[in-house]
Amino acid sequence: MVIAVDGMGGDFAPSAVVKGVVGAVKEENIDVIITGKEQKIREELSKYSYPEGKISILDTPEIITTEEAPVMAVRRKKNSSLVKALTLVKEHKADAVVSAGSTGAFMAGATLIVGRIRGIDRVALAPIVPGKNGSFMIIDAGANVDCKPQYLLQFSLMGKIYLENVLKRKNPSIGLVNIGVEEEKGNELTKNAYGILKKMDFNFVGNVEPRDIPTGNVDILVCDGMIGNTVLKMYEGVAVNLFAMLKDGIMKSFKNKVGGLILRPVFSEIKNKMDYSEYGGTAFLGSKGICIKAHGSSSGKAFKNAIKRALDCYYNNVVDKIKSEVEKIPKIEGNNIKK
Protein backbone atom coordinates (compact mmCIF):
# COMPACT_ATOMS: atom_id res chain seq x y z
CA MET A 1 0.00 0.00 0.00
CA VAL A 2 1.21 3.51 -0.87
CA ILE A 3 0.15 6.51 1.20
CA ALA A 4 0.56 10.13 0.13
CA VAL A 5 1.30 12.44 3.04
CA ASP A 6 1.05 16.23 3.03
CA GLY A 7 4.40 17.03 4.59
CA MET A 8 3.71 20.73 5.15
CA GLY A 9 0.26 20.55 6.71
CA GLY A 10 -0.28 21.09 10.43
CA ASP A 11 1.00 23.26 13.24
CA PHE A 12 4.21 21.26 13.70
CA ALA A 13 5.01 20.33 10.10
CA PRO A 14 7.23 18.94 8.82
CA SER A 15 8.80 17.63 12.07
CA ALA A 16 5.70 15.94 13.53
CA VAL A 17 4.68 14.65 10.09
CA VAL A 18 8.07 13.04 9.46
CA LYS A 19 8.18 11.54 12.95
CA GLY A 20 4.75 10.00 12.39
CA VAL A 21 5.67 8.68 8.95
CA VAL A 22 8.87 7.06 10.26
CA GLY A 23 6.94 5.43 13.08
CA ALA A 24 4.33 4.12 10.65
CA VAL A 25 6.77 2.59 8.14
CA LYS A 26 8.58 0.83 11.00
CA GLU A 27 5.35 -0.78 12.19
CA GLU A 28 3.40 -1.31 8.96
CA ASN A 29 4.09 -2.76 5.51
CA ILE A 30 3.57 0.50 3.61
CA ASP A 31 5.37 2.92 1.34
CA VAL A 32 4.96 6.66 1.90
CA ILE A 33 5.34 9.58 -0.47
CA ILE A 34 5.79 12.84 1.45
CA THR A 35 4.91 15.97 -0.52
CA GLY A 36 6.48 19.27 0.47
CA LYS A 37 9.70 21.23 0.54
CA GLU A 38 12.31 18.56 -0.05
CA GLN A 39 15.22 20.13 1.81
CA LYS A 40 13.22 20.64 5.02
CA ILE A 41 11.78 17.14 4.87
CA ARG A 42 15.21 15.56 4.27
CA GLU A 43 16.60 17.47 7.26
CA GLU A 44 13.91 15.92 9.44
CA LEU A 45 14.34 12.45 7.98
CA SER A 46 18.07 12.58 8.70
CA LYS A 47 17.25 12.44 12.41
CA TYR A 48 15.81 8.93 12.14
CA SER A 49 16.64 5.45 10.94
CA TYR A 50 13.96 3.63 8.95
CA PRO A 51 13.60 0.87 6.34
CA GLU A 52 15.43 1.89 3.17
CA GLY A 53 13.25 2.75 0.20
CA LYS A 54 10.01 2.98 2.19
CA ILE A 55 9.86 6.79 2.19
CA SER A 56 10.18 9.05 -0.86
CA ILE A 57 9.74 12.80 -1.31
CA LEU A 58 7.85 14.73 -3.98
CA ASP A 59 9.22 18.27 -3.93
CA THR A 60 6.53 20.99 -3.94
CA PRO A 61 7.22 24.71 -3.61
CA GLU A 62 3.82 25.87 -2.37
CA ILE A 63 1.90 25.54 0.91
CA ILE A 64 -1.83 26.10 1.52
CA THR A 65 -2.39 27.86 4.84
CA THR A 66 -5.46 27.85 7.06
CA GLU A 67 -6.02 31.56 6.37
CA GLU A 68 -6.67 31.04 2.64
CA ALA A 69 -10.07 30.57 1.02
CA PRO A 70 -10.17 26.76 0.60
CA VAL A 71 -11.58 26.35 -2.92
CA MET A 72 -9.56 29.24 -4.34
CA ALA A 73 -6.36 27.93 -2.76
CA VAL A 74 -6.86 24.42 -4.17
CA ARG A 75 -7.51 25.82 -7.65
CA ARG A 76 -4.63 28.30 -7.64
CA LYS A 77 -1.91 26.40 -5.83
CA LYS A 78 -1.52 23.40 -8.11
CA ASN A 79 2.02 22.84 -6.82
CA SER A 80 1.14 22.87 -3.13
CA SER A 81 1.95 19.91 -0.90
CA LEU A 82 -1.76 19.21 -0.28
CA VAL A 83 -2.86 19.37 -3.92
CA LYS A 84 0.03 17.17 -5.05
CA ALA A 85 -0.77 14.59 -2.38
CA LEU A 86 -4.42 14.52 -3.45
CA THR A 87 -3.40 14.28 -7.10
CA LEU A 88 -1.34 11.17 -6.35
CA VAL A 89 -4.55 9.48 -5.17
CA LYS A 90 -6.51 10.73 -8.16
CA GLU A 91 -3.87 9.33 -10.53
CA HIS A 92 -3.82 6.00 -8.62
CA LYS A 93 -0.18 6.48 -7.64
CA ALA A 94 -1.22 6.35 -3.98
CA ASP A 95 -4.00 4.46 -2.21
CA ALA A 96 -4.73 7.09 0.43
CA VAL A 97 -3.85 10.63 1.47
CA VAL A 98 -3.23 11.98 4.98
CA SER A 99 -2.96 15.66 5.93
CA ALA A 100 -3.04 17.77 9.08
CA GLY A 101 -3.43 20.96 7.04
CA SER A 102 -6.42 23.19 6.33
CA THR A 103 -9.64 21.23 6.83
CA GLY A 104 -11.50 23.37 4.33
CA ALA A 105 -8.85 23.02 1.64
CA PHE A 106 -8.55 19.27 2.25
CA MET A 107 -12.32 18.84 1.97
CA ALA A 108 -12.40 20.95 -1.20
CA GLY A 109 -9.58 18.89 -2.67
CA ALA A 110 -11.21 15.60 -1.71
CA THR A 111 -14.25 16.77 -3.67
CA LEU A 112 -12.70 18.63 -6.61
CA ILE A 113 -9.55 16.56 -7.18
CA VAL A 114 -10.26 13.04 -5.92
CA GLY A 115 -14.00 13.38 -6.55
CA ARG A 116 -17.21 12.22 -4.84
CA ILE A 117 -18.64 8.74 -5.00
CA ARG A 118 -21.48 8.68 -7.50
CA GLY A 119 -24.76 9.04 -5.65
CA ILE A 120 -23.21 10.87 -2.69
CA ASP A 121 -24.10 14.57 -2.69
CA ARG A 122 -21.59 15.78 -0.10
CA VAL A 123 -18.30 14.57 1.35
CA ALA A 124 -18.63 14.49 5.15
CA LEU A 125 -16.15 14.80 8.00
CA ALA A 126 -16.60 11.92 10.45
CA PRO A 127 -14.39 12.04 13.58
CA ILE A 128 -14.41 9.33 16.24
CA VAL A 129 -14.87 10.93 19.65
CA PRO A 130 -14.31 9.42 23.13
CA GLY A 131 -17.34 9.00 25.40
CA LYS A 132 -18.00 7.74 28.92
CA ASN A 133 -19.27 4.36 27.77
CA GLY A 134 -17.40 4.14 24.49
CA SER A 135 -16.29 6.10 21.44
CA PHE A 136 -18.78 7.40 18.89
CA MET A 137 -18.87 9.16 15.52
CA ILE A 138 -20.09 12.66 14.70
CA ILE A 139 -21.06 13.11 11.04
CA ASP A 140 -20.92 15.77 9.65
CA ALA A 141 -18.44 17.64 11.86
CA GLY A 142 -17.91 20.75 9.75
CA ALA A 143 -17.66 20.01 6.04
CA ASN A 144 -21.25 21.01 5.17
CA VAL A 145 -22.87 23.93 6.97
CA ASP A 146 -26.13 23.78 5.02
CA CYS A 147 -27.68 20.35 4.60
CA LYS A 148 -30.77 18.67 3.21
CA PRO A 149 -32.51 15.57 4.62
CA GLN A 150 -31.01 13.55 1.76
CA TYR A 151 -27.50 14.44 2.95
CA LEU A 152 -28.22 13.29 6.49
CA LEU A 153 -29.55 10.02 5.12
CA GLN A 154 -26.32 9.53 3.17
CA PHE A 155 -24.23 10.49 6.21
CA SER A 156 -26.04 7.81 8.22
CA LEU A 157 -25.28 5.12 5.67
CA MET A 158 -21.61 6.09 5.32
CA GLY A 159 -21.17 6.22 9.09
CA LYS A 160 -22.80 2.82 9.44
CA ILE A 161 -20.47 1.26 6.86
CA TYR A 162 -17.40 2.81 8.50
CA LEU A 163 -18.25 1.65 12.02
CA GLU A 164 -19.23 -1.83 10.91
CA ASN A 165 -16.03 -2.36 8.93
CA VAL A 166 -13.35 -0.31 10.68
CA LEU A 167 -14.49 -0.41 14.32
CA LYS A 168 -16.26 -3.78 13.88
CA ARG A 169 -19.54 -2.69 15.47
CA LYS A 170 -22.47 -4.78 14.35
CA ASN A 171 -25.63 -2.81 13.53
CA PRO A 172 -24.44 0.48 15.11
CA SER A 173 -27.05 2.78 16.61
CA ILE A 174 -27.77 6.06 14.81
CA GLY A 175 -29.13 9.19 16.47
CA LEU A 176 -30.07 12.64 15.22
CA VAL A 177 -28.62 15.54 17.21
CA ASN A 178 -31.52 17.75 18.28
CA ILE A 179 -32.77 20.08 21.01
CA GLY A 180 -35.19 17.48 22.37
CA VAL A 181 -35.97 13.79 22.12
CA GLU A 182 -39.52 14.29 20.82
CA GLU A 183 -40.03 13.63 17.11
CA GLU A 184 -41.65 17.02 16.51
CA LYS A 185 -38.73 18.99 18.04
CA GLY A 186 -36.18 20.93 16.02
CA ASN A 187 -36.04 22.88 12.78
CA GLU A 188 -37.35 21.80 9.40
CA LEU A 189 -34.16 19.88 8.58
CA THR A 190 -34.20 17.74 11.73
CA LYS A 191 -37.95 17.11 11.64
CA ASN A 192 -37.87 16.03 8.01
CA ALA A 193 -34.71 13.96 8.49
CA TYR A 194 -36.29 12.20 11.48
CA GLY A 195 -39.26 11.17 9.36
CA ILE A 196 -36.97 9.73 6.70
CA LEU A 197 -34.47 7.98 8.99
CA LYS A 198 -37.15 6.16 10.98
CA LYS A 199 -38.37 4.53 7.75
CA MET A 200 -34.92 3.18 6.87
CA ASP A 201 -33.46 -0.21 7.70
CA PHE A 202 -31.11 1.42 10.22
CA ASN A 203 -30.79 1.02 13.97
CA PHE A 204 -32.24 4.52 14.33
CA VAL A 205 -32.80 5.48 17.98
CA GLY A 206 -34.33 8.92 17.38
CA ASN A 207 -33.21 12.32 18.61
CA VAL A 208 -30.22 12.77 20.94
CA GLU A 209 -29.96 15.87 23.11
CA PRO A 210 -26.50 17.49 23.41
CA ARG A 211 -26.29 16.72 27.15
CA ASP A 212 -26.50 12.99 26.32
CA ILE A 213 -23.79 13.06 23.65
CA PRO A 214 -20.79 12.50 26.01
CA THR A 215 -22.22 9.22 27.32
CA GLY A 216 -21.25 7.49 24.09
CA ASN A 217 -24.42 5.41 24.25
CA VAL A 218 -25.22 6.16 20.59
CA ASP A 219 -22.65 5.00 18.02
CA ILE A 220 -23.33 7.54 15.25
CA LEU A 221 -24.56 11.08 15.75
CA VAL A 222 -25.90 12.63 12.55
CA CYS A 223 -26.25 16.39 12.03
CA ASP A 224 -25.35 19.24 9.70
CA GLY A 225 -21.80 20.57 9.74
CA MET A 226 -22.65 23.69 11.74
CA ILE A 227 -24.07 21.66 14.63
CA GLY A 228 -21.41 18.94 14.38
CA ASN A 229 -18.47 21.32 14.42
CA THR A 230 -19.96 23.26 17.33
CA VAL A 231 -20.46 20.05 19.33
CA LEU A 232 -16.93 18.86 18.54
CA LYS A 233 -15.17 22.10 19.47
CA MET A 234 -17.27 22.59 22.60
CA TYR A 235 -16.43 19.03 23.58
CA GLU A 236 -12.71 19.62 23.10
CA GLY A 237 -12.86 22.93 24.98
CA VAL A 238 -14.68 21.48 27.98
CA ALA A 239 -12.17 18.62 28.23
CA VAL A 240 -9.16 20.95 28.13
CA ASN A 241 -10.61 23.40 30.64
CA LEU A 242 -11.87 20.71 32.99
CA PHE A 243 -8.39 19.24 33.33
CA ALA A 244 -6.96 22.75 33.80
CA MET A 245 -9.49 23.47 36.57
CA LEU A 246 -8.67 20.18 38.29
CA LYS A 247 -4.96 20.97 38.14
CA ASP A 248 -5.51 24.47 39.58
CA GLY A 249 -7.63 23.04 42.39
CA ILE A 250 -5.06 20.37 43.26
CA MET A 251 -2.25 22.90 43.46
CA LYS A 252 -4.09 25.19 45.92
CA SER A 253 -3.06 23.38 49.09
CA PHE A 254 -0.81 20.65 50.43
CA LYS A 255 -3.83 18.51 51.30
CA ASN A 256 -5.15 18.84 47.76
CA LYS A 257 -1.74 17.90 46.36
CA VAL A 258 -1.70 14.72 48.44
CA GLY A 259 -5.20 13.87 47.26
CA GLY A 260 -4.20 14.59 43.67
CA LEU A 261 -1.19 12.30 44.01
CA ILE A 262 -3.42 9.49 45.24
CA LEU A 263 -5.85 10.02 42.37
CA ARG A 264 -3.15 10.49 39.74
CA PRO A 265 -3.69 7.06 38.13
CA VAL A 266 -7.41 7.84 37.75
CA PHE A 267 -6.71 11.23 36.17
CA SER A 268 -4.14 9.67 33.82
CA GLU A 269 -6.60 7.01 32.71
CA ILE A 270 -9.27 9.61 31.94
CA LYS A 271 -6.79 11.88 30.15
CA ASN A 272 -5.57 9.01 27.98
CA LYS A 273 -9.17 8.12 27.14
CA MET A 274 -9.77 11.70 25.98
CA ASP A 275 -6.49 11.93 24.05
CA TYR A 276 -7.24 12.65 20.37
CA SER A 277 -3.83 11.29 19.34
CA GLU A 278 -5.05 7.76 20.12
CA TYR A 279 -7.80 8.12 17.51
CA GLY A 280 -5.41 9.35 14.83
CA GLY A 281 -7.32 10.97 11.99
CA THR A 282 -10.78 11.66 10.72
CA ALA A 283 -12.10 10.21 7.49
CA PHE A 284 -13.71 12.32 4.77
CA LEU A 285 -16.46 9.86 3.89
CA GLY A 286 -18.00 10.07 0.43
CA SER A 287 -14.79 10.70 -1.48
CA LYS A 288 -13.69 8.27 -4.20
CA GLY A 289 -10.38 7.86 -2.40
CA ILE A 290 -9.29 7.39 1.20
CA CYS A 291 -8.78 10.86 2.65
CA ILE A 292 -7.75 11.10 6.32
CA LYS A 293 -7.63 14.43 8.14
CA ALA A 294 -5.24 14.53 11.09
CA HIS A 295 -5.69 17.12 13.83
CA GLY A 296 -3.93 20.41 13.08
CA SER A 297 -1.85 20.16 16.26
CA SER A 298 -1.00 16.49 15.71
CA SER A 299 2.12 15.12 17.36
CA GLY A 300 4.19 12.43 15.72
CA LYS A 301 2.16 9.80 17.58
CA ALA A 302 -1.14 11.29 16.38
CA PHE A 303 0.09 11.43 12.80
CA LYS A 304 1.28 7.83 12.93
CA ASN A 305 -2.18 6.78 14.13
CA ALA A 306 -3.80 8.83 11.35
CA ILE A 307 -1.78 6.81 8.85
CA LYS A 308 -2.98 3.62 10.55
CA ARG A 309 -6.57 4.87 10.19
CA ALA A 310 -5.95 5.08 6.43
CA LEU A 311 -4.77 1.46 6.50
CA ASP A 312 -7.96 0.42 8.30
CA CYS A 313 -10.05 2.01 5.56
CA TYR A 314 -7.94 0.40 2.83
CA TYR A 315 -7.90 -3.14 4.17
CA ASN A 316 -11.62 -3.02 4.99
CA ASN A 317 -12.59 -1.64 1.55
CA VAL A 318 -14.62 1.21 3.04
CA VAL A 319 -14.77 3.25 -0.18
CA ASP A 320 -15.89 0.29 -2.32
CA LYS A 321 -18.51 -0.70 0.23
CA ILE A 322 -19.97 2.81 0.26
CA LYS A 323 -20.03 2.72 -3.54
CA SER A 324 -22.03 -0.51 -3.54
CA GLU A 325 -24.39 0.43 -0.72
CA VAL A 326 -25.19 3.94 -1.96
CA GLU A 327 -27.28 2.42 -4.73
CA LYS A 328 -29.68 1.18 -2.06
CA ILE A 329 -30.37 4.67 -0.71
CA PRO A 330 -33.80 5.87 -1.86
CA LYS A 331 -34.14 9.26 -3.48
CA ILE A 332 -35.93 12.05 -1.68
CA GLU A 333 -38.55 14.20 -3.41
CA GLY A 334 -39.29 17.20 -1.25
CA ASN A 335 -39.29 15.59 2.17
CA ASN A 336 -40.66 12.22 1.13
CA ILE A 337 -39.00 8.98 0.08
CA LYS A 338 -39.47 8.34 -3.62
CA LYS A 339 -41.01 4.96 -4.31
Stockholm file with secondary structure:
# STOCKHOLM 1.0

chainA/1-339         MVIAVDGMGGDFAPSAVVKGVVGAVKEENIDVIITGKEQKIREELSKYSYPEGKISILDTPEIITTEEAPVMAVRRKKNSSLVKALTLVKEHKADAVVSAGSTGAFMAGATLIVGRIRGIDRVALAPIVPGKNGSFMIIDAGANVDCKPQYLLQFSLMGKIYLENVLKRKNPSIGLVNIGVEEEKGNELTKNAYGILKKMDFNFVGNVEPRDIPTGNVDILVCDGMIGNTVLKMYEGVAVNLFAMLKDGIMKSFKNKVGGLILRPVFSEIKNKMDYSEYGGTAFLGSKGICIKAHGSSSGKAFKNAIKRALDCYYNNVVDKIKSEVEKIPKIEGNNIKK
#=GR chainA/1-339 SS CEEEEETTCSTTTTHHHHHHHHHHHHHSSCEEEEEECHHHHHHHHTTCCCCTTSEEEEECCBCCCTTSCHHHHHHHCTTBHHHHHHHHHHTTSCSEEEECSCHHHHHHHIIIIICBCTTCCSCEEECEECCTTSCEEEECSSSCSSCCHHHHHHHHHHHHHHHHHTSCCSSCEEEEECSSSSTTCSCHHHHHHHHHHTTSSSEEEEEECGGGGGGCCSSEEECCHHHHHHHHHHHHHHHHHHHHHHHHHHTTCHHHHHHHHHTHHHHHHHHHHTCGGGTCEEEEETBSSEEEEECTTCCHHHHHHHHHHHHHHHHTTHHHHHHHHGGGSCCEETTEECC
#=GC SS_cons         CEEEEETTCSTTTTHHHHHHHHHHHHHSSCEEEEEECHHHHHHHHTTCCCCTTSEEEEECCBCCCTTSCHHHHHHHCTTBHHHHHHHHHHTTSCSEEEECSCHHHHHHHIIIIICBCTTCCSCEEECEECCTTSCEEEECSSSCSSCCHHHHHHHHHHHHHHHHHTSCCSSCEEEEECSSSSTTCSCHHHHHHHHHHTTSSSEEEEEECGGGGGGCCSSEEECCHHHHHHHHHHHHHHHHHHHHHHHHHHTTCHHHHHHHHHTHHHHHHHHHHTCGGGTCEEEEETBSSEEEEECTTCCHHHHHHHHHHHHHHHHTTHHHHHHHHGGGSCCEETTEECC
//
